[in-house]
Amino acid sequence: MPDFVKHSNGDIDWSKLFMGFALALVYIMQSYHAMQVADLKANMVPRQEIDRKADKIMDKSDIMTALSSLNNRLDAMEKK
């Protein structure tokens, strides 16, 4: 064992050894999280593009026109 994980009498200092393992585990977890966040940022669509698509899809005047024509068709079907 390296000298920094031993007591002065030669016994192994298990707390230092496990602390080293814990720090290594935390470092690996942080690295993995950083990679996931970087991947998410690379694939993310900017909010402005989403808003532009939503404006094209959800044009309120077109929706109201379609609903009124559907209402007229349903009224005509009920009258028959």
C-alpha positions in Angstrom: 0.0 0.0 0.0 1.1 3.6 -0.6 2.4 5.4 2.5 -0.4 8.0 2.6 -3.0 5.3 3.4 -1.0 3.8 6.3 -0.9 4.9 9.9 2.4 5.6 11.6 2.5 2.1 13.0 2.0 0.5 9.5 -1.7 -0.4 9.7 -3.9 0.6 6.8 -6.1 3.7 7.3 -9.3 2.4 5.9 -11.1 5.7 6.1 -8.6 7.3 3.8 -8.9 4.4 1.4 -12.7 4.5 1.2 -12.7 8.3 1.0 -10.5 7.9 -2.1 -12.9 5.4 -3.6 -15.9 7.7 -2.8 -14.2 10.7 -4.4 -13.4 8.6 -7.5 -17.1 7.6 -7.7 -18.3 11.2 -7.3 -15.9 12.3 -10.0 -17.2 9.6 -12.4 -20.8 10.5 -11.6 -20.1 14.2 -12.3 -18.3 13.4 -15.5 -21.3 11.3 -16.7 -23.7 14.1 -15.8 -21.7 16.7 -17.6 -21.7 14.5 -20.7 -25.4 14.1 -20.5 -26.0 17.8 -20.2 -23.7 18.5 -23.1 -25.6 16.0 -25.2 -28.9 17.6 -24.2 -27.6 21.1 -25.1 -26.4 19.9 -28.5 -29.8 18.4 -29.3 -32.0 21.1 -27.8 -34.2 23.2 -30.2 -34.2 26.9 -29.4 -37.4 28.2 -27.9 -37.9 30.7 -30.8 -38.1 28.0 -33.3 -40.7 26.2 -31.3 -42.7 29.4 -31.0 -42.5 30.0 -34.7 -43.8 26.5 -35.5 -46.6 26.9 -32.9 -47.7 30.2 -34.5 -47.9 28.5 -37.9 -49.9 25.5 -36.5 -52.1 27.4 -34.1 -53.3 30.4 -36.1 -56.4 31.4 -34.2 -58.3 32.9 -37.1 -57.9 29.7 -39.1 -59.1 27.6 -36.1 -62.1 29.8 -35.6 -63.0 29.6 -39.3 -62.7 25.8 -39.2 -64.8 25.6 -36.1 -67.6 27.8 -37.5 -67.7 25.8 -40.8 -67.8 22.6 -38.7 -70.7 24.1 -36.7 -72.5 25.1 -39.9 -72.1 21.5 -41.3 -73.4 20.0 -38.0 -76.4 22.4 -38.0 -77.1 21.3 -41.6 -76.9 17.6 -40.7 -79.3 18.2 -37.8 -81.9 19.9 -40.0 -82.0 16.9 -42.4 
